[in-house]
Amino acid sequence: MKTSLNPSTRTVGHRNCGLMFNFVDEKRPKRYSSRKELKMLACKFAQKNLPVENAAQFLLAVERFKSQGRLQDVEILMSAYHEVLKECVEQDKLHSHDTLY
């Protein structure tokens, strides 16, 4: 997928329908997947963008956001991703604080 940054930017999308998310250029199609489709998409997203130890936490966050209402797929994925990253940063701060004392 070509983007403004690089023609080979990694993307995430639905294989069956060909819908791709371009997170670089903010082109986010409105898509409301079934739970099964979103779980498969979230697994691929986590595999490409998160360490293995954070994948389960990410998938739980995706499930929680999906249960809250009619959010678009991209909103669910990005919200869950930011939540996991925020928790990772907080854990890193705690670990670095523990090593200081």
C-alpha positions as CSV (number, residue, x, y, z in Angstrom):
1,M,0.0,0.0,0.0
2,K,1.5,3.4,-0.9
3,T,1.5,6.1,1.7
4,S,3.0,9.5,1.9
5,L,5.9,8.2,4.0
6,N,6.9,5.1,2.2
7,P,5.5,2.9,-0.5
8,S,6.1,-0.2,1.6
9,T,4.5,1.0,4.9
10,R,3.2,-2.0,6.9
11,T,-0.6,-2.1,7.0
12,V,-3.3,-4.1,8.7
13,G,-6.6,-5.1,7.0
14,H,-9.2,-7.6,6.1
15,R,-7.9,-10.2,3.7
16,N,-11.3,-11.3,2.5
17,C,-12.7,-8.0,1.5
18,G,-9.4,-6.2,0.8
19,L,-10.1,-3.3,3.2
20,M,-6.8,-1.9,4.4
21,F,-6.2,0.6,7.2
22,N,-3.7,3.4,6.3
23,F,-2.6,4.7,9.7
24,V,0.0,7.0,8.2
25,D,-2.2,9.2,6.1
26,E,-5.2,9.2,8.4
27,K,-7.3,7.4,5.8
28,R,-9.5,5.3,8.0
29,P,-12.5,3.7,6.4
30,K,-15.6,3.2,8.4
31,R,-15.9,-0.5,9.1
32,Y,-17.9,-2.3,11.7
33,S,-16.8,-5.9,11.8
34,S,-18.3,-8.9,13.6
35,R,-16.6,-10.0,16.8
36,K,-14.9,-12.8,14.9
37,E,-13.6,-10.6,12.1
38,L,-12.3,-8.0,14.6
39,K,-10.6,-10.6,16.7
40,M,-8.7,-11.9,13.7
41,L,-7.8,-8.4,12.7
42,A,-6.7,-7.6,16.2
43,C,-4.5,-10.7,16.3
44,K,-2.7,-9.6,13.1
45,F,-2.4,-6.1,14.4
46,A,-0.9,-7.3,17.7
47,Q,1.5,-9.7,15.9
48,K,2.9,-6.8,13.8
49,N,2.9,-4.1,16.4
50,L,3.2,-5.4,20.0
51,P,5.6,-7.7,21.9
52,V,4.2,-11.2,22.6
53,E,3.8,-10.5,26.3
54,N,1.3,-7.6,25.6
55,A,-0.8,-9.4,23.0
56,A,-3.3,-10.9,25.4
57,Q,-3.8,-7.6,27.2
58,F,-4.4,-5.9,23.8
59,L,-7.0,-8.5,22.8
60,L,-8.8,-8.1,26.0
61,A,-8.9,-4.3,25.5
62,V,-10.2,-4.8,21.9
63,E,-13.0,-7.1,23.3
64,R,-13.9,-4.5,26.0
65,F,-14.1,-1.6,23.4
66,K,-16.2,-3.7,21.0
67,S,-18.6,-4.4,23.9
68,Q,-19.1,-0.8,24.7
69,G,-21.0,0.1,21.5
70,R,-20.7,0.8,17.8
71,L,-17.2,2.1,17.5
72,Q,-15.4,1.7,14.2
73,D,-12.8,-1.0,13.8
74,V,-10.0,1.5,13.6
75,E,-11.2,3.3,16.7
76,I,-11.3,0.1,18.7
77,L,-7.8,-1.0,17.5
78,M,-6.2,2.4,18.2
79,S,-7.8,2.8,21.6
80,A,-6.8,-0.6,22.7
81,Y,-3.3,-0.1,21.3
82,H,-2.8,3.3,23.1
83,E,-4.2,1.7,26.3
84,V,-1.6,-1.1,26.2
85,L,1.2,1.3,25.4
86,K,0.2,3.5,28.3
87,E,0.3,0.6,30.7
88,C,3.7,-0.5,29.3
89,V,5.1,2.9,29.9
90,E,3.7,2.9,33.5
91,Q,5.2,-0.5,34.1
92,D,8.6,0.7,32.8
93,K,8.5,3.7,35.2
94,L,7.7,1.4,38.1
95,H,10.5,-1.0,37.2
96,S,13.0,1.9,36.8
97,H,11.8,3.4,40.1
98,D,12.4,0.0,41.9
99,T,15.9,-0.2,40.6
100,L,16.8,3.2,42.0
101,Y,16.2,2.2,45.6
